[in-house]
């Protein structure tokens, strides 16, 4: 019996040591880039037939809203005016890049062939930015600093 125990023990020891060497080195997993949820103000099909125009953004009356614990949920409340009721608000949110900056491109689209009443149309739009689990982020709207937050 003793003659069988020694080879069995040695075999188990060799297998356990060699088993450790079989674990591959895995590359670190990349931090996922938050994808902003839809806001309803994204570019739409048919926008290529419309003309792009500026909005009159009231950056001082717009705000960055940060909610909750981890993961942090962030959104932007934009306030301003469109040139007339025929202009449609568009907002493109770019995901954070390496410097953790989030950029919003805010503009309007309109059909230049349509007749429209010449009256300014105020707007207030809430734009979700997504959820964030770590880091310091800076938010810009049309190149202007809106705010910063930590996740």
ABEGO torsion letter per residue (X at the ends): XAAAAAAAAAAAAAAAAAAAAABBBBBBBBBBBBBBBBAGABBBBGAAABBBBBBBBBAAABBBBBBEBOBBBBBBBBBEBBABAABBBBBBBBBBBAAGBBBBBBBBBBBAABBBBBBBBBBBBBBBAEBBABEBBBBBBGGBBAEBBBX
